[in-house]
Every structure is written in structure tokens, then in C-alpha cells.
């Protein structure tokens, strides 16, 4: 492709040892500013590890962050020395709206939950164009009402949302559109369009805010300076110096300065480092206090606009941030609007080139999902040893920290741009989330996608023992091993030629695979655990925190490892095509797959009467009990399949007698458990399918999965069968129960902020779609099943994969009545033109209605819809991965 955006991205290397700005200068400025830095692990210096209480929202405007910054519609340079974001005030709130508000984990009746409405409308991977929208109430923001009402509600009640408070009634809100457009890598135009959606004339205070991240407090460096040159704010900094931030000539805003320093006097009753601390601009605008520097210099600054806007009208503000090479540039609104128009046109061209066959509605889904990915990039600084030990000039952390969270990960020394799961609820990386992000990113910016997969395997992330860090809240938790699967998908989407990338990934994943063998197979019998494995509360028992003496054998843990083996086998086969040294690894992973499959058969986790896999729990006395809950746990074994084209089958047959024997299922000894031969190598001269289940077993399981009264919903597969209307109780464990919960979780397990007990989740649905494709690629292994179960209609698995993909994409598409399922039945979100076409990509979706639930901006893995749109079942890129 040769669009302007593709040309901008062409020089990127995607190598993790390069800084991104060295890889491509267009990365120098981006949307790397977090939506939330308060309440995060990195900012938690408490003795009890209560991150939410350690740094609450109400302190964020007055207290300096240690590790990064946050803001609304924010951008920063790639080192986060300089930050730019938006602050607003409706004249009624008790403080400026500088960051999104939400409930902490303990405050929310279903865990942490942002209570705002904003959208990522557009974005280019180079950040040459970024568009953001926010709906800001004209009435006083109901902070206290949101806290008290959600505290009153139980886990059986729905969440109380901002829209439920009535602040948007009569259309009394501002629509704030923010657009960034780059003329060059270090020249950004900023346009803010303010629309008064209400029925009366109103005034809005708008404060584009420009500041330095406070790095000097933790080092010996002198503070940098922002100062005024005429009507322009100028930066003086060893690295980020020379930037000029100015407003449209003639707009004449007031210009305010304070310092990005903690208000120690307010928070702790101690003397301040600065007479004009971090909240100085807030206090001056809201209360008229003399808390801004009359000398017009500091480390934090803002332009203060106060437009009065007639009902239904729009006022536009324009600004520019640039670093002139020789002298300041002269500009006016026409240049700003032209640059923005050019970039919008280039975005049109870019997304049209990506999806030339998509209709207008599907292209909108593609574009807004992609925008969410782009806007969710964040800088991730976290030096764990410094966090554990404390900064030399600061009081030492409490001693409990040395044996607490992440204490065994002192080697982590991160300072990278990462794709975050959600910029507010999960503003930190998660290993298996990141793998799925990379798949979607591969369509937009393959170099960045490869960087994301490579960087977690570098020495500053991967543990010396081979483990991958799960996520900031607990690096020790275990996520499903999907890195190899994602690497193959990225490799194929990128054209299937970058074997150096695959080799780099493969070498480090060998260490991780060995870690799984050594650490997550306690009996040494190729039956694997891993605890929750990313599926949080899907089990009636907390699989990561079992009672003393109790153990659990996990059908999904073992199946994930079988899938891991298969994907490592595929990578080894690809590498062996050019280097026969990898033949040994081909044999190794083929053998490993069969060992795991044999072990799963020996473990008897499959119930031939039900045709389903179940976990099994063993109590302290040695009594074994299957956990007979039909859930995603029993679906995961179906994912462990790989299709091999004829040339790869021939290569395997030449390698070793035992390898050839393994592929000839007819020569295997009769199974000892009466379950049919497991695993299965089926096929013909046209290829072979190696799978964890036989075709008959797959057909039986799919009968449950495609039951509309079971797993199959109008918009994808539920995570627990709908037939579980009566709670299931684990025998002997009366407190261990589970039932079908299509919406928000009613359990406190894992903080109560996640629910795998019924809703539709994109990543697992996506894996099922791709697995069904693989089953159908080998003629000798093809089967057809009734779909939906009981309909009397039989379809091929390829046809079913296509239908499932359509159901998932349909979550965001207008139905015949014009409503999008993602919005549920709320009339304002579903019908109001000001709301309905602004799409969100939620964490999961109601099991019956597909209403979006959980984290509202989980564009990370939910952006897998991008891959389903651009490489739908039947496409060419997913054939073997």
C-alpha cells in the first residue's frame, strides 16, 4: 500500500532495542499520556498495598505523580518530558475537570468503573491525526451522588452510571471535540470545537494545559522552566527545550503558570516546595485565589479561554505546539484547518486502503476501533527496584514492600510505549491482552505490533527464569500462553516474510515454555495448571487461591499448553525452511504436543457422556471431584489444533521415524479409556490436521457450544452455558458455587470487576473462530455439524466460523430498527444522534443482549474486531494460525 500514512510508517523498524522515535520520527509525539495515573500500583507507597487508597482521585490535582502523568485528550513526547492535555470547567464544579472521574475498586458495586462519556473517534498510527470527543454536563458534576449511590447498591444491582443521574437531561451538556494534526513530527496543531448542546446560552472555561513531568524531585537535576515569550509559552529543558506553545493569533486568552509540585501544605501540613503548587491553576480559576505565578513562569501552564456559546452553536479554539528549527512560525486559522483537513483526507485514504470492500457501517467500526488502539498507547515507566527500595531523597517505603507485590521482579526496568488494555480501568500492560492487541495492530502498523510482542520478551521484562509478567497488579499471576499464537498471526498479516522477527520471538519463548514445564506442571506429568489463567472468576472456586491441601487439575491449563506446543511447532517449521538447525525443535514440539495430549487423556478430564472437558479438584484427603460446569474451560481443548500443508507434512515425515509414526494414527495402540484416540492426526495428501480432540469428540462438544439455550447467543458465544440457571455447587464445598450471569458479576472474586460467568468475550470468541477455520482447512478432516443445535441445518465449520464472526461484528452494527446492540436498551445511547454513532469497545458484552459491560474503553483485545473485519473467515492470512 502506498497511502501517505503508509509512507510515514515505512521507515519503522519495530525493534525493541530501538527507541520508537529512532525507529520512526513520527512517533516522537503521541497519545502516550495516561487517562489515569492515580490509584495505580506504581504510585502506591502504602504498607498494605491498597493502591486505590494510597493515591485517590481527590489528591490527583494537588499531588505530584512519581512515575507518569495523566490528563484528558492528552499527548506527550516519547520520553514524557512535556505533556499537553485539556482541562474544563462548567462554572459549577468544585474543581477543574482535568482527568476522568471513576469509582475505585472498593467503591464500585462491580469493582472500579469510570463514570464519564468520551470517545476516540479517529486516529492514525503515526499520530498524524487524533480525534477525541467528550460530553461534559453543564450542571454540577454529581461526584458525591455517584459514590454514595453505587455504595448503596449490591453486587446483584446494576451499576449506577453518570447518565442515570439526570445531568444530561434536556440536552444540557457540552460536546467537546479535540483534534490533533501534525504538519511534521514535532509540529502539532490542536483544534478544540466546543458545541453547546443545551437549550440556553452558556459559558465554558477551556484550559489547554502544558507542563513538565516532575523528574527533578527524584534526581539531582534542576527543574526545567516554562516561560512567556510574548504570547507564547516556551520550554527550557535539556532534552525537550525549544518547544513553543501558542494560541491562534488574536484569540487573546489569559495565560497562567504554576509548578508541577505537590501541595504539601494542603495534603500533609508541611511547607511547600513552591509557592504556586500543582493545583495553583485550579484554585485560581475556580476560587480566584492568588495561586498562579505573577512572574509568568513555572513548570505547569495553561491558556484560559472563557467562550460564551449560544444554544446549539459551536466555538472553535486553535493552538499550535511546535519546535522551530530556526525561528517561530507565523500561522493563522486557515493553516491549522488546512493541515487538519489534509490529515483527515489521508485517514480516509488509509482506512479505505485497509478495508476496500467494507461498507460504510463496517468501516466506521474499523475506524473507531483502530482509533481506540491508537489512543490507548501509553508510556510505561516502572523501575521495580527503585519502587521497592524508594528514592534516595525520599523517605524509604514501608518494610512490607520488600516481601509484597512484585518483590521478585526487581529486574523489571521498563520505559516503553505499550498498548494498554484500557486507558482508565487498566492503564498498565497485561501480557495476554498485549498479544491480542498486537494482532489488531499488525493491520495498522506491523512494526509497532512486532515491537509489542518482542518487548515483553526482553531482559527488562521477562524474568530470568523465563516467566512473563502478567500485569502490574501482580506480575506473578499467570496468563494463558498466547504469545506464540499472536506472533504467528502478526507474521502472516505482515506478509509472512519477516523470519528474523519469528526467530527472535522463538528463542525467548523457548525460555518461557520451559518455565511452564518446570513451574506449572507440579506433578511432572504434562498436566498443567496456572490458576485463574486470565479467566478470573469463571470457576466456582478461586483457582489461584485454593484452600490448604486442595489441588486442581485444569482442563484449560493443559489445553493452553497443547496449543502453545502447536504454535511453537509451526514457528519451528517456518524457521526450518531456511535453517535446518530448527529441525530438532520441530521434533521437540511435535513430541511435546503428543505428550501433553496423552497426559490429558490419562488425566480423565474428559467426560464421554457429556462430551465435554471439566476441571477436577482433589481435597486434602485425596478425594477427587470433577467440577461439572460447562464453560469456556471445556472449550479451550478445541482450540488446540494446527493444520499442516503438504510440504510441511513431508518435511515432518523425513525428520524422524517416530515423527512419521505419530502422524499415522492408524498405527497407534488402542486407547485405554474408551474415549477414542486422543490426539488425532487426520488428513490426506492435501495436508494434516493435528488436534487435541477427535472429529467425533469435537462434534459432540460443538453440539453444546452451538446450542442457543446454551452457549450460542445472537452476538457470539457465552462464557458459561445459559442452561446453568440453577447454581452449581461443588460437592463438599458449599461455598463454591456458580450460575449463569449474563451481565455484571455478583461475586467478589478477583475484586468483582470482571465476569467470565456468562457474558460474551471477544478474545475467546476470536480464538474459537480461528480454530474452526483450522479444522476446515484440511479436506480429510472436515466435518459438518448442526448449527444452531436443534435447527436441523448442518453447516461446515468454515461456514459456522463466518457466522460467528458476523455475530461478533454485529455488536456494533445498526440492527433493522437502527439500534446498535452495544448500547442495550438505553434510549439516549441507542437513539439520540448525539450519542448513538460514537462507538465504545467494552471489556465484554451481555450474554443475551450484547450490551457493552465492564471497562468501557477496552479497545485492546476487543479491537480484535479489526482482524475479523479485515481478515474474515475464508481469508488467506489465518490459514495456519
Secondary structure, 3 states (H helix, E strand, C coil): CCCHHHHHHCCCCCCCCCCHHHHCHHHCEECCCECCCCCCHHHCCCCCCCHHHHCCHHHHCCCCCCCCCECEEEEEECCCCEEEEEEEECCCCCCCECCCCEECCCCCCCCCEECCCEEEEEECCCCCEEEEEEEEECCCCCHHHHHHHHHHCCCCCCCCCHHHHCCCHHHCEEEEEEEEEEEECCEEEEEEEEEECCCCCEEEEEEEEEEECCCHHHCCCCCCEEEEECCEEEEECCCCCCCEEEECCCCCCEEEEECCCCCHHHHHCCCCCCCCCCCHHHHHHHHCCCCCCCCCEECEEEEEEEEEECCCCEEEEEEEEECCCCCCCCCCHHHHHHHHHHHHHHHHHHHHHHCCCCCHHHHHHHHHHHHHHHHCEEEEEEEHHHHHHCCCCCCCCCHHHHHCCCCCCCCCEEEEEEECCECCCECCCEHHHHHHHHHHHHHHCHHHHHHHHHHCCCCCCCCCCCCCCCECCCCCCCCCCCHHHHHHHHHHHCCCCCHHHHHHHHHHHHHHHHHHHHHCCCCCCCCCCCCCCCCCCCCCCCCCCCCCCCEEECHHHHHHHHHHHHHHHHHHHHHHCCCHHHHHHHHHHHHHHHHHHHHHHHHCCEECCCCEECEEEECCCCCEEEECCCEHHHHHHHHCEEEECHHHHHHHHHHCHHHHHHHCHHHCCCCCCCCCCCCEEEEECCEEEEECCCHHHHHHHHHHHCCCCCCEECCEEECECCCCCCCEECCCCCCCEECCECCCCCCCHHHHCCCCCECECHHHHHHHHHHHHHHCCCHHHCCEEECCCCCCCEEEHHHHHHHHHHHHHCCCCECCCCCEHHHCCCHHHHHCCCCCCCCCCCCEECCCCCCEECCCCCHHHHCHHHHHHHCCCCCCCCCCC
